[in-house]
């Protein structure tokens, strides 16, 4: 029973920002769980292709490079996927960015860049792919959208990354709104709100032993998240194990939110 509940067998998936960090962890999890095929996007074509080749050790992974901050690119990627597949079972909106600066110096360009990729892109990519997601979905076998938000969307961040928290809070709300709208199309929409994980975005801390230990001291479970931590939640939400879950924002932060 458990093997069937958490199986991704026969599922076709798209993971944005899938070439590194959380996106690559989720992609690996899907492939390990038996996904039929996982497509990944990334702004840098070479990095996207290299990641797809490396991940193909665990199952079929195909690169569709694209700058997901652009509406034209969103439509192009959706169109390219439509040429290759007649349906989509799982969409993971993971691509994101951040911009930190003192309040007095915070630029409009930084604010707009973060809000566009973190909040605007998931909405319009979902819009572009809703038809493919509903094509094969049934009440017994739903399609799944997973938005990767952040614990920073519900609590103030310690740094001056103003747009990041605002964009993730917006995506939390988009998640619940789309869950209500798409349920009748047999599409479930949920979000994962990670705390600290090892990735390019957090390397400035993880490469500083003192700063890393200081962060561990603030987390009840005394560590950062690892690949299996995000992959496990994603597989649950995308498989039959999560078949009756929609409109939820699941925090995965080692307990940090409990004491923040």
N, C-alpha and C positions, 0 to 999 in steps of 0.2 A: 504493500500500500504506500509506504513512504517513498519508495523509488518512483512510483507513478505520480505522487503528489508534487514532487519537486523536479520532475522531468521537464526538459525543454525540447523534447523530441519533436521533430517535424516543424519547429517554429522558425520563422524567418524574422530577423531582428535588424534594427538600425540603431546604432549608438553614436551620438554626436560627440565630438571631442574624444574619440575612442583611441587615439594613438598613444596616450600616456595617462598617468595618474588614475583617477577614479574610473574614467571611461575604459581604460585598458583592463582594469581589475574586473569591471562588470562584464566586459566582452569575454574575458577568460572564463569567468564564472558561467556564462551562458553556454560557451563551447564545451566546457567540462560537463555541463548538465545535459548535453546532447543536442543542442540547437542545430537545426538543419544548415543554417547559414547566418552569419552576422556581418553586416555592412558597417563600416566605420567611416566617419568624416573627420577631417582635420584641415586647418587652413594651409598648412605646409604640405605640398603634394609629396615630396620625398619622404618626409617623416611619416605621413599617412600610409604610403605604400610599404615602407620598411616595417612599420608596426603590423600591418595586415599580414605580411609574409611571416613575421615572427609568431604571431598569434595563430597562424594556420597550422602550426605544430599540434594544436589542440582541437582543430576542426576547421571548417571552411570559413575564412574571413576575407572580405573583399573591401578594398579601399575605394571610396568615392570622395576625393579631395574637394574641399569647398570652404569658402569664407562664410560661415553661417550668420554673420552679422549683416549680410546683404540680402534684401528681399529677392533680388534677381538670382542670387546664388541658391537661396532656399528653393526657389521654383526650379532651378536647373537640377539640383540634387534630387528633388522629388521626382522630376521628370526622368532622370537617369535611372532612379530606382524603379520607376514604373515601366521602363523599357526592359528591365531584367526580371521583374517579378510581377505576378498578377494580384498579389495581396501582401499585406504586412501584418505580422502577429504582435510584434513588440517594438515600441519606439521609446528610446531613452534620450531625453533632452538633458544632456550633461555638459555640453560646451559652455564655458563661462570664463569670465575675466574679473580682475579687480583693479582698483586704482586708489592708492593712499596718498594723502597730502594734507597739510595743515588747513584748518577751516578757512583761514584768511587767504590762502593761496589755491583753494580747490578750484580746478578749471572746469568750465562748462564742457569742454571736449572730453575730459575724463568721465564726468557724470554721464554724458550721453553714450559714450562707448560701453560703459558697464551696463546701463539700463537696456541698451539695444540688444546686446548679446545675451544677457542673463534673463531678461523678462520678455522682451519683444520677440526674439527668435523662437523660443519654445511655443509661443502662441501661434505664430504664423506657420511654423513647420507642422504643428498639429493640424492646423487648418488645411494645409496643402496635402497632408497624408491621411486625413480622416476617411476618405473614400476607400483607400487601400486597407486601412485598419478595420473597416466595417465589412469588407468584401466577404470574408470567410467566417466572421465572428458570429457566434450563436450564444443563447443564454447558457448553454452547457459548456461552451468553449469560447470564452471571451478573449478579445484582444486587450492589450495592456499598454498604457502609457506611464512611464516613470519620469518624473521631473526631479532632477538633482538640485535641491535648494541648499540650505545651510542653517545651522543653529543660529548663525548671525542674523537670520531673518526674524527671530523672535526675541532675541536679547541684544542689548547694545554691545558692539565690538569694542575691545580695549584700544585698538589702533584707530587712526583717522581714515578709515575706509568707508566713508559715508554712503557712497552709492551702492556698495556691495550689499550691505545689510538691507537697504531699501529695495534693491532689485530682487533679493531673495524673498523678502516679505511679499512683494508683488507676485512672485511666482507661486508662493504658497496659496495666495488667493486665487490666482488663475487656475491652479490645480483643482480646488474645490468647485469653482464655477464650471470648468470643463467636465468634471466628474458628473455633475448634475445634468449637464447638457447631453453628454455622450452615452449615458447609461442605457438609454433606449436603443442605442445602436450597438449594444453589447460590447462597449469599450469601457474598460475601467481606467481611471486616472488617479494616480497616487504620487506622492513625493517622498523622497528620502532627504532628510536634513542632517548631513554629516557635521561632526565637529572636526577636530584636527586629524588629518590623514597625511601620510607621506606622499608628496607630489611636488611638481615643479613650483607650484604656487607657495608651498610652505618650506621650500629648501633653505631659505634664508634663516629659518629657525632650526631645522633639523641638523644643519651642519655646524651649529654652535652648541656644544655639549651643555654649557651652563644654561643657555636659554631653553634648550630642550628639557632639561631636568626641571627647570622652573615651571614649564608647562605641565609636565607629568605630575608635579606636586599640586596642581590645581584641578586635576581630573581624578575623581574617586577611584576609577579602575587603574590609575597610575601608569597609563600608556597612551600612545596615539593609536588610531585605527590602522589596520593593515588590510591587505587585499581581500582576504577572506571575509572580513567584517562587512564590507560594502557589497561584495559579490553575493553573500548569503542572503541578505535582505532583498537584493535585486532579483535573485532567482525565485525567492518566495513570492514576491509581488507579480512576477511575470508568469508563474506556473499555476497549476491547479491548486497549489497550497494557498494561494491568495485569491481564489475565485470569488469569494464573497466580501472582498475588501475593495472599497473605492472611496475616493474623497479624503483619504487620510494623509497626514504628513508625519512620517515616522522618524523620530530623532535617533541618530546613531552617533553618540558622542562620549561614550564611556561614563556617563553620569554628570558631565560638566554642567549641563543646564540645571541640575538639581541644586547647585551651590552658587551659580553665577549671580 
